[in-house]
Amino acid sequence: MELRHLTSFLAVAEELHFGRAARRLGMAQPPLSQQIRNLEKELGVRLFERNTRSVRLTGAGEAFLEPVRRVFDELDTALRTARAAGEGEVGRVTVGFAGASSHESLPLLTRAVRAAHPGLELVMKGQTYANVALAGVADGSLDLGFVRLPVSSPGVRHRVIDEEEMLCALPADHRLARRERVPLEELAGEPFVTFPANAGSTLRDASVQACQRAGFHPKVVQEAPDSYTILALVAAGVGVTLTLTSCRHIQQTGLVYRPLAGPAIRLHAALAWREDNPSRALRTVLAIAEQALPTPR
């Protein structure tokens, strides 16, 4: 059975006239009649009662009509879906993000994608650290990642979407909590709560480097896997930590944030993707992100 046989059947069934159906299809009447006979032969039933003056559907023809219409409806949907996918309007994009640092940027992107192209599906993959998301983009397990600079993986492109400033988080009763700004060197000898070493945290690496530039190595007394836990431990008086402005939405009783004295220490958040990723859906999401998450001046 060929699709043209169903097309011919539908035209005759709706016109109930072979001549009009042939004109509708842009073909001669004899080939149309032959296609209907071939279809009836394949089905083993008569679809039409016809004589020199009229054509009408048989019971089998009437039963066949609605399923055939559904076939063409589904075909139309399939064609539109394929074309939309080719244009990047439908599809699936896997996105890696790291906890608290994506608190503001991730919802902006997801809402913008949903509003512009409801057929696009963003599959969210929560990562503990930004470098883990970057590794996922590099190995192809993620299409798009919320990461922090530097991005040096071969074949991975990135675009900066935010600039974050390093802050100090202290217990509310800490001696430095009364200061408007905290000199970093005054944290020498303080107990630190931070991310585990060598786990992929760019903030941990940047914090250690900042302390070393201030003349000391941080005395880490407690490690924790995420910003929420770290800041809860700080609020409990376990120690101090260096965090980022994107985490200030985490509010704990007994916790205060203070900017650091001196020149600001900034980290850059970015979107990263593989340059050779062929996904049209990814290209569409990146275009939407240009508007939803513009590069800061």
VOBA-1610 file (N, C-alpha, C; in pm, whole numbers, padded with zeros to 5 digits, always signed):
BEGIN
Met+00085-00119+00000Met+00000+00000+00000Met+00088+00124+00000Glu+00059+00218-00087Glu+00136+00340-00096Glu+00054+00459-00051Leu+00123+00563-00009Leu+00056+00682+00040Leu-00033+00744-00066Arg+00009+00735-00193Arg-00073+00792-00301Arg-00207+00721-00314His-00211+00591-00278His-00340+00520-00281His-00436+00578-00177Leu-00381+00609-00057Leu-00466+00670+00048Leu-00508+00811+00008Thr-00418+00884-00057Thr-00452+01019-00104Thr-00567+01012-00205Ser-00560+00915-00294Ser-00666+00899-00394Ser-00797+00859-00327Phe-00790+00765-00233Phe-00912+00723-00163Phe-00976+00843-00094Leu-00897+00925-00024Leu-00953+01036+00051Leu-01019+01137-00043Ala-00958+01163-00158Ala-01017+01258-00253Ala-01151+01207-00306Val-01157+01080-00343Val-01282+01025-00395Val-01388+01020-00285Ala-01347+00983-00164Ala-01442+00973-00053Ala-01502+01109-00019Glu-01425+01214-00032Glu-01475+01347+00003Glu-01551+01411-00113Glu-01512+01380-00236Glu-01581+01438-00353Glu-01700+01354-00396Leu-01694+01222-00371Leu-01793+01125-00420Leu-01816+01143-00570His-01706+01167-00641His-01713+01186-00785His-01570+01168-00838Phe-01551+01069-00927Phe-01416+01040-00974Phe-01357+01154-01058Gly-01443+01220-01136Gly-01393+01330-01220Gly-01343+01445-01135Arg-01424+01486-01035Arg-01382+01597-00948Arg-01259+01559-00867Ala-01256+01435-00820Ala-01141+01390-00742Ala-01014+01392-00827Ala-01024+01350-00953Ala-00908+01350-01042Ala-00858+01493-01065Arg-00952+01587-01086Arg-00911+01727-01105Arg-00844+01782-00978Arg-00900+01747-00864Arg-00842+01791-00736Arg-00698+01742-00720Leu-00672+01621-00767Leu-00539+01562-00754Leu-00447+01597-00870Gly-00502+01662-00972Gly-00422+01699-01087Gly-00379+01580-01170Met-00470+01485-01188Met-00437+01365-01266Met-00556+01325-01351Ala-00534+01233-01443Ala-00644+01184-01527Ala-00730+01086-01447Gln-00855+01067-01493Gln-00947+00980-01419Gln-00908+00832-01428Pro-00864+00778-01542Pro-00833+00634-01548Pro-00726+00590-01448Pro-00612+00663-01432Pro-00514+00622-01331Pro-00570+00628-01189Leu-00659+00725-01165Leu-00722+00733-01034Leu-00808+00609-01008Ser-00889+00573-01106Ser-00973+00453-01091Ser-00887+00330-01068Gln-00773+00322-01137Gln-00684+00207-01121Gln-00624+00203-00980Gln-00589+00319-00925Gln-00534+00322-00789Gln-00639+00276-00687Ile-00764+00316-00705Ile-00869+00272-00614Ile-00888+00121-00624Arg-00887+00066-00747Arg-00900-00079-00764Arg-00784-00153-00698Asn-00661-00098-00710Asn-00545-00160-00646Asn-00559-00159-00494Leu-00611-00048-00442Leu-00629-00038-00297Leu-00734-00138-00249Glu-00846-00148-00322Glu-00950-00242-00284Glu-00899-00386-00291Lys-00818-00413-00393Lys-00762-00548-00407Lys-00670-00581-00289Glu-00589-00482-00247Glu-00499-00507-00134Glu-00576-00525-00005Leu-00682-00447+00014Leu-00761-00458+00137Leu-00853-00580+00134Gly-00889-00624+00016Gly-00982-00736+00004Gly-01126-00699+00028Val-01158-00569+00014Val-01297-00522+00033Val-01326-00415-00072Arg-01454-00393-00098Arg-01494-00283-00185Arg-01512-00159-00098Leu-01457-00047-00146Leu-01464+00078-00072Leu-01574+00169-00125Phe-01609+00151-00251Phe-01710+00238-00313Phe-01812+00154-00390Glu-01935+00200-00385Glu-02040+00153-00476Glu-02050+00258-00586Arg-02029+00218-00712Arg-02029+00318-00817Arg-02106+00266-00940Asn-02174+00359-01001Asn-02239+00332-01128Asn-02220+00454-01217Thr-02289+00458-01326Thr-02268+00569-01421Thr-02316+00702-01367Arg-02403+00699-01263Arg-02459+00826-01215Arg-02412+00867-01076Ser-02361+00775-00995Ser-02327+00813-00857Ser-02213+00726-00802Val-02151+00780-00699Val-02047+00710-00622Val-02080+00728-00475Arg-02079+00617-00400Arg-02098+00629-00256Arg-02009+00529-00185Leu-01980+00560-00059Leu-01896+00473+00022Leu-01972+00348+00064Thr-01904+00236+00063Thr-01961+00115+00123Thr-01942+00124+00274Gly-01994+00027+00345Gly-01972+00023+00490Gly-01824+00015+00523Ala-01749-00065+00444Ala-01605-00075+00466Ala-01538+00059+00436Gly-01585+00129+00332Gly-01527+00259+00298Gly-01550+00361+00406Glu-01672+00361+00462Glu-01701+00455+00571Glu-01613+00427+00693Ala-01594+00298+00724Ala-01509+00260+00837Ala-01363+00299+00813Phe-01321+00297+00687Phe-01182+00324+00650Phe-01152+00473+00651Leu-01254+00558+00631Leu-01232+00700+00607Leu-01167+00773+00724Glu-01222+00759+00845Glu-01168+00834+00959Glu-01026+00793+00994Pro-00994+00662+00996Pro-00853+00626+01020Pro-00758+00684+00916Val-00802+00691+00789Val-00716+00749+00686Val-00696+00898+00712Arg-00804+00967+00752Arg-00788+01109+00785Arg-00689+01128+00900Arg-00693+01038+01000Arg-00599+01048+01111Arg-00456+01026+01064Val-00439+00935+00967Val-00305+00913+00911Val-00249+01043+00854Phe-00332+01116+00780Phe-00284+01240+00719Phe-00264+01350+00822Asp-00347+01351+00927Asp-00325+01446+01036Asp-00191+01421+01103Glu-00163+01292+01130Glu-00036+01257+01195Glu+00082+01287+01102Leu+00062+01263+00974Leu+00169+01293+00878Leu+00199+01442+00876Asp+00093+01524+00880Asp+00113+01668+00881Asp+00188+01711+01007Thr+00151+01652+01121Thr+00222+01681+01246Thr+00367+01641+01236Ala+00392+01523+01178Ala+00530+01476+01163Ala+00612+01570+01077Leu+00552+01617+00967Leu+00624+01708+00878Leu+00656+01840+00947Arg+00556+01894+01018Arg+00579+02021+01088Arg+00683+02005+01198Thr+00679+01891+01268Thr+00776+01867+01375Thr+00917+01855+01320Ala+00930+01783+01208Ala+01063+01767+01147Ala+01117+01903+01102Arg+01032+01984+01039Arg+01078+02116+00993Arg+01115+02205+01112Ala+01033+02198+01219Ala+01063+02278+01338Ala+01194+02235+01401Ala+01217+02102+01403Ala+01343+02052+01459Ala+01461+02099+01375Gly+01442+02097+01244Gly+01548+02144+01156Gly+01580+02290+01176Glu+01482+02366+01219Glu+01502+02509+01246Glu+01537+02537+01390Gly+01550+02431+01473Gly+01586+02448+01613Gly+01472+02490+01703Glu+01347+02470+01659Glu+01232+02513+01737Glu+01182+02403+01831Val+01221+02280+01808Val+01190+02171+01898Val+01318+02091+01918Gly+01319+02010+02021Gly+01436+01928+02049Gly+01469+01931+02196Arg+01582+01872+02231Arg+01623+01858+02371Arg+01765+01907+02386Val+01787+01988+02489Val+01920+02040+02521Val+01949+02008+02667Thr+02058+01937+02693Thr+02097+01905+02831Thr+02185+02017+02885Val+02148+02065+03005Val+02214+02182+03063Val+02270+02144+03200Gly+02399+02166+03218Gly+02463+02143+03347Gly+02476+02275+03423Phe+02439+02274+03550Phe+02448+02396+03631Phe+02496+02358+03771Ala+02553+02455+03839Ala+02609+02430+03972Ala+02534+02509+04076Gly+02446+02442+04146Gly+02381+02487+04269Gly+02350+02634+04282Ala+02400+02691+04392Ala+02361+02825+04433Ala+02404+02932+04335Ser+02514+02910+04266Ser+02565+03015+04178Ser+02477+03038+04056Ser+02387+02943+04025Ser+02296+02960+03911Ser+02157+03004+03956His+02146+03049+04080His+02016+03083+04138His+01941+03187+04056Glu+02011+03287+04002Glu+01946+03394+03928Glu+01945+03369+03778Ser+02057+03322+03724Ser+02070+03312+03578Ser+01991+03197+03518Leu+01986+03084+03586Leu+01919+02967+03528Leu+01770+02992+03504Pro+01694+03046+03602Pro+01551+03072+03573Pro+01528+03171+03461Leu+01618+03269+03446Leu+01603+03365+03335Leu+01610+03294+03201Leu+01702+03200+03189Leu+01717+03127+03063Leu+01599+03034+03039Thr+01560+02957+03140Thr+01453+02859+03119Thr+01321+02928+03085Arg+01291+03040+03150Arg+01166+03110+03119Arg+01169+03167+02978Ala+01284+03219+02937Ala+01294+03277+02802Ala+01280+03170+02695Val+01340+03053+02715Val+01328+02944+02619Val+01185+02895+02611Arg+01121+02878+02727Arg+00983+02830+02729Arg+00889+02927+02659Ala+00913+03057+02677Ala+00826+03158+02614Ala+00846+03162+02463Ala+00971+03150+02417Ala+01000+03163+02274Ala+00970+03036+02196His+01002+02920+02253His+00987+02792+02183His+00941+02684+02280Pro+00810+02673+02303Pro+00760+02572+02398Pro+00799+02429+02360Gly+00832+02405+02233Gly+00870+02270+02191Gly+01012+02232+02227Leu+01090+02328+02276Leu+01227+02299+02318Leu+01227+02251+02462Glu+01294+02141+02487Glu+01302+02085+02622Glu+01443+02103+02677Leu+01452+02170+02792Leu+01580+02183+02861Leu+01585+02077+02970Val+01681+01986+02958Val+01698+01879+03057Val+01806+01925+03154Met+01766+01954+03279Met+01857+02011+03377Met+01937+01902+03447Lys+02067+01920+03451Lys+02156+01827+03519Lys+02232+01905+03626Gly+02192+01889+03751Gly+02257+01960+03860Gly+02397+01906+03886Gln+02494+01995+03885Gln+02633+01958+03915Gln+02671+02024+04047Thr+02763+01965+04120Thr+02806+02025+04245Thr+02896+02145+04220Tyr+02983+02135+04119Tyr+03080+02240+04094Tyr+03082+02278+03947Ala+03119+02404+03920Ala+03118+02454+03783Ala+03214+02377+03694Asn+03329+02336+03748Asn+03425+02263+03665Asn+03372+02126+03624Val+03281+02069+03702Val+03220+01941+03664Val+03130+01961+03543Ala+03055+02071+03542Ala+02972+02103+03425Ala+03059+02125+03302Leu+03172+02192+03319Leu+03263+02215+03207Leu+03317+02084+03151Ala+03349+01991+03240Ala+03397+01860+03195Ala+03289+01787+03116Gly+03162+01800+03159Gly+03052+01737+03087Gly+03034+01794+02948Val+03051+01925+02934Val+03044+01986+02801Val+03160+01937+02715Ala+03278+01929+02773Ala+03396+01888+02697Ala+03385+01745+02646Asp+03327+01654+02728Asp+03318+01514+02684Asp+03189+01483+02608Gly+03102+01584+02591Gly+02982+01566+02511Gly+02862+01514+02586Ser+02872+01491+02717Ser+02757+01442+02793Ser+02659+01555+02826Leu+02703+01680+02812Leu+02616+01797+02828Leu+02625+01882+02702Asp+02511+01942+02664Asp+02512+02035+02550Asp+02559+02173+02591Leu+02519+02213+02712Leu+02543+02350+02757Leu+02575+02347+02905Gly+02669+02430+02950Gly+02705+02431+03091Gly+02718+02572+03145Phe+02669+02592+03268Phe+02696+02714+03343Phe+02831+02692+03413Val+02932+02768+03374Val+03068+02744+03422Val+03128+02876+03469Arg+03253+02868+03519Arg+03327+02988+03552Arg+03460+02986+03478Leu+03508+03105+03447Leu+03638+03116+03382Leu+03749+03077+03479Pro+03859+03022+03430Pro+03895+03010+03289Pro+03835+02886+03224Val+03810+02895+03092Val+03765+02781+03011Val+03875+02752+02910Ser+03941+02640+02929Ser+04057+02610+02843Ser+04047+02473+02776Ser+03930+02409+02784Ser+03914+02277+02723Ser+03915+02290+02571Pro+03990+02207+02501Pro+03994+02215+02354Pro+03855+02194+02293Gly+03821+02276+02195Gly+03694+02262+02124Gly+03574+02320+02196Val+03594+02378+02315Val+03483+02434+02393Val+03483+02586+02380Arg+03369+02639+02340Arg+03352+02784+02334Arg+03276+02832+02456His+03287+02961+02486His+03214+03014+02601His+03179+03162+02578Arg+03083+03207+02656Arg+03045+03349+02655Arg+03015+03390+02799Val+03078+03498+02844Val+03057+03546+02980Val+02915+03600+02996Ile+02850+03562+03106Ile+02712+03608+03130Ile+02698+03685+03261Asp+02801+03681+03346Asp+02789+03751+03474Asp+02928+03772+03533Glu+02938+03877+03612Glu+03060+03905+03686Glu+03025+03904+03834Glu+03093+03819+03911Glu+03063+03804+04052Glu+03181+03852+04135Glu+03149+03907+04252Glu+03253+03959+04340Glu+03266+03869+04462Met+03390+03847+04503Met+03415+03764+04620Met+03381+03842+04747Leu+03314+03775+04840Leu+03275+03832+04968Leu+03328+03746+05082Cys+03324+03802+05199Cys+03353+03725+05319Cys+03222+03698+05391Ala+03201+03573+05433Ala+03085+03537+05514Ala+03134+03501+05654Leu+03071+03561+05753Leu+03117+03549+05892Leu+03001+03515+05985Pro+03030+03452+06099Pro+02928+03443+06203Pro+02892+03584+06251Ala+02766+03606+06283Ala+02721+03741+06319Ala+02793+03797+06440Asp+02843+03710+06529Asp+02912+03757+06649Asp+03063+03760+06632His+03112+03744+06511His+03256+03746+06486His+03309+03888+06505Arg+03436+03898+06547Arg+03496+04029+06573Arg+03501+04118+06450Leu+03506+04058+06330Leu+03513+04137+06207Leu+03376+04169+06149Ala+03271+04115+06208Ala+03136+04134+06153Ala+03091+04279+06165Arg+03155+04355+06254Arg+03116+04495+06272Arg+03182+04586+06168Arg+03276+04533+06097Arg+03344+04612+05994Arg+03255+04626+05870Glu+03265+04741+05804Glu+03194+04757+05676Glu+03262+04675+05568Arg+03395+04669+05572Arg+03473+04588+05479Arg+03578+04512+05558Val+03607+04391+05512Val+03701+04305+05585Val+03831+04295+05506Pro+03943+04339+05566Pro+04073+04316+05500Pro+04104+04167+05497Leu+04140+04117+05382Leu+04160+03973+05367Leu+04272+03923+05459Glu+04376+04005+05478Glu+04488+03959+05560Glu+04448+03937+05707Glu+04338+04000+05749Glu+04294+03981+05888Glu+04226+03846+05909Leu+04206+03770+05801Leu+04150+03636+05815Leu+04259+03531+05834Ala+04386+03575+05834Ala+04496+03481+05859Ala+04480+03422+05998Gly+04488+03293+06007Gly+04473+03226+06136Gly+04330+03191+06170Glu+04232+03246+06097Glu+04092+03213+06121Glu+04062+03072+06069Pro+03972+02998+06134Pro+03928+02868+06078Pro+03839+02892+05957Phe+03863+02818+05849Phe+03789+02833+05725Phe+03699+02710+05703Val+03580+02738+05650Val+03491+02633+05599Val+03487+02651+05448Thr+03511+02544+05372Thr+03518+02561+05228Thr+03485+02430+05156Phe+03492+02436+05024Phe+03468+02318+04942Phe+03586+02222+04951Pro+03564+02095+04922Pro+03675+02000+04923Pro+03780+02036+04818Ala+03905+02008+04850Ala+04013+02032+04755Ala+04005+01933+04639Asn+04046+01978+04521Asn+04055+01892+04402Asn+03922+01829+04362Ala+03812+01898+04393Ala+03681+01844+04358Ala+03619+01916+04239Gly+03687+02019+04188Gly+03635+02091+04072Gly+03573+02224+04106Ser+03596+02275+04228Ser+03537+02403+04267Ser+03630+02517+04227Thr+03585+02602+04136Thr+03663+02719+04098Thr+03669+02819+04214Leu+03564+02825+04296Leu+03564+02917+04409Leu+03669+02877+04512Arg+03681+02746+04538Arg+03786+02701+04632Arg+03923+02743+04580Asp+03950+02720+04454Asp+04080+02755+04398Asp+04104+02905+04405Ala+04002+02985+04371Ala+04018+03130+04374Ala+04036+03182+04516Ser+03968+03118+04612Ser+03981+03160+04752Ser+04122+03136+04804Val+04176+03018+04775Val+04312+02986+04819Val+04412+03083+04756Gln+04395+03112+04626Gln+04487+03204+04559Gln+04479+03344+04620Ala+04356+03390+04652Ala+04340+03523+04711Ala+04407+03530+04848Cys+04392+03425+04928Cys+04455+03424+05060Cys+04607+03423+05047Gln+04658+03347+04952Gln+04803+03341+04934Gln+04858+03477+04890Arg+04783+03548+04807Arg+04827+03683+04768Arg+04826+03778+04888Ala+04739+03749+04985Ala+04733+03830+05107Ala+04837+03787+05210Gly+04915+03685+05178Gly+05026+03647+05264Gly+05004+03529+05356Phe+04897+03451+05336Phe+04874+03335+05422Phe+04802+03226+05345His+04807+03106+05400His+04731+02993+05345His+04613+02967+05439Pro+04490+02957+05386Pro+04374+02941+05476Pro+04382+02812+05556Lys+04344+02824+05684Lys+04343+02708+05774Lys+04203+02644+05767Val+04191+02542+05683Val+04061+02478+05660Val+04034+02378+05772Val+03923+02401+05844Val+03885+02311+05953Val+03765+02224+05918Gln+03692+02262+05811Gln+03574+02185+05773Gln+03552+02202+05623Glu+03524+02092+05556Glu+03488+02095+05415Glu+03343+02053+05400Ala+03275+02109+05301Ala+03135+02076+05276Ala+03111+02080+05126Pro+03011+02005+05076Pro+02996+01988+04931Pro+02925+02101+04858Asp+02858+02193+04930Asp+02780+02296+04860Asp+02774+02422+04944Ser+02736+02532+04878Ser+02733+02662+04945Ser+02632+02666+05058Tyr+02518+02599+05043Tyr+02416+02602+05147Tyr+02471+02544+05277Thr+02541+02431+05267Thr+02597+02367+05386Thr+02711+02449+05444Ile+02798+02501+05356Ile+02910+02582+05403Ile+02859+02702+05483Leu+02760+02772+05429Leu+02710+02893+05495Leu+02634+02859+05622Ala+02570+02743+05628Ala+02506+02699+05752Ala+02611+02674+05860Leu+02724+02616+05821Leu+02832+02591+05917Leu+02894+02722+05964Val+02905+02820+05874Val+02955+02951+05915Val+02859+03015+06015Ala+02730+03009+05986Ala+02630+03065+06078Ala+02636+02998+06214Ala+02675+02870+06215Ala+02684+02796+06341Ala+02812+02826+06417Gly+02901+02908+06358Gly+03023+02947+06427Gly+03141+02857+06404Val+03133+02767+06307Val+03244+02674+06282Val+03365+02747+06225Gly+03342+02850+06145Gly+03452+02923+06084Gly+03401+03031+05993Val+03490+03082+05908Val+03454+03184+05810Val+03471+03123+05671Thr+03424+03195+05570Thr+03444+03147+05433Thr+03447+03265+05337Leu+03499+03240+05219Leu+03490+03334+05109Leu+03387+03280+05011Thr+03293+03365+04974Thr+03185+03323+04884Thr+03167+03429+04778Leu+03058+03423+04703Leu+03036+03513+04591Leu+02903+03586+04605Thr+02892+03699+04536Thr+02769+03779+04543Thr+02647+03700+04498Ser+02666+03601+04409Ser+02551+03521+04362Ser+02493+03432+04470Cys+02563+03419+04584Cys+02515+03333+04693Cys+02450+03413+04806Arg+02439+03544+04790Arg+02384+03625+04900Arg+02237+03598+04926His+02171+03530+04830His+02031+03497+04856His+02016+03393+04967Ile+02126+03326+05002Ile+02122+03226+05110Ile+02129+03301+05242Gln+02019+03303+05313Gln+02012+03376+05439Gln+01999+03276+05554Gln+02088+03289+05650Gln+02088+03203+05768Gln+02090+03292+05892Thr+02017+03253+05995Thr+02026+03325+06122Thr+02168+03312+06176Gly+02228+03426+06211Gly+02364+03424+06263Gly+02470+03436+06156Leu+02431+03471+06033Leu+02526+03482+05922Leu+02526+03624+05868Val+02645+03679+05840Val+02654+03811+05777Val+02752+03803+05660Tyr+02727+03887+05560Tyr+02817+03898+05445Tyr+02884+04035+05452Arg+03013+04037+05424Arg+03086+04163+05421Arg+03176+04166+05297Pro+03178+04281+05226Pro+03271+04291+05112Pro+03415+04296+05164Leu+03506+04255+05077Leu+03648+04258+05112Leu+03705+04398+05089Ala+03797+04438+05174Ala+03865+04566+05155Ala+03962+04555+05038Gly+03992+04669+04979Gly+04088+04671+04870Gly+04022+04645+04736Pro+04104+04624+04634Pro+04050+04599+04499Pro+03959+04476+04498Ala+03849+04488+04426Ala+03753+04376+04421Ala+03816+04255+04353Ile+03783+04138+04407Ile+03825+04011+04346Ile+03704+03957+04272Arg+03715+03945+04140Arg+03598+03909+04060Arg+03618+03775+03990Leu+03508+03700+03983Leu+03505+03577+03905Leu+03398+03593+03798His+03420+03533+03683His+03327+03547+03571His+03253+03417+03547Ala+03120+03427+03545Ala+03036+03313+03510Ala+03013+03315+03359Ala+03001+03196+03301Ala+02989+03188+03155Ala+02902+03069+03117Leu+02854+03073+02993Leu+02794+02956+02930Leu+02900+02892+02841Ala+02906+02759+02844Ala+03005+02687+02763Ala+02937+02580+02681Trp+02987+02559+02559Trp+02932+02456+02470Trp+03041+02411+02374Arg+03025+02291+02321Arg+03123+02242+02223Arg+03098+02307+02088Glu+03203+02353+02027Glu+03191+02420+01897Glu+03140+02326+01790Asp+03172+02196+01802Asp+03132+02100+01698Asp+02999+02031+01728Asn+02927+02079+01830Asn+02795+02021+01859Asn+02699+02057+01746Pro+02639+01957+01676Pro+02558+01986+01558Pro+02413+02025+01590Ser+02374+02025+01717Ser+02233+02044+01755Ser+02182+02182+01715Arg+02075+02184+01632Arg+02010+02311+01599Arg+01937+02366+01720Ala+01886+02275+01805Ala+01818+02320+01927Ala+01915+02397+02016Leu+02039+02348+02027Leu+02139+02420+02107Leu+02163+02558+02049Arg+02173+02570+01918Arg+02196+02701+01857Arg+02081+02796+01888Thr+01959+02743+01889Thr+01844+02826+01923Thr+01851+02874+02067Val+01887+02783+02159Val+01898+02820+02301Val+02008+02925+02319Leu+02120+02909+02250Leu+02228+03007+02261Leu+02182+03145+02212Ala+02101+03146+02105Ala+02050+03274+02054Ala+01956+03339+02155Ile+01872+03258+02218Ile+01782+03311+02321Ile+01862+03363+02440Ala+01967+03290+02477Ala+02050+03330+02590Ala+02118+03465+02566Glu+02145+03499+02440Glu+02205+03629+02409Glu+02119+03743+02462Gln+01986+03723+02458Gln+01894+03825+02506Gln+01865+03810+02655Ala+01844+03685+02700Ala+01806+03662+02839Ala+01924+03682+02934Leu+02044+03645+02888Leu+02164+03656+02972Leu+02274+03727+02893Pro+02259+03856+02872Pro+02358+03928+02791Pro+02494+03936+02862Thr+02598+03948+02784Thr+02731+03965+02842Thr+02739+04101+02909Pro+02781+04108+03037Pro+02788+04238+03105Pro+02893+04328+03040Arg+02870+04457+03048Arg+02964+04552+02988Arg+03094+04548+03063
//
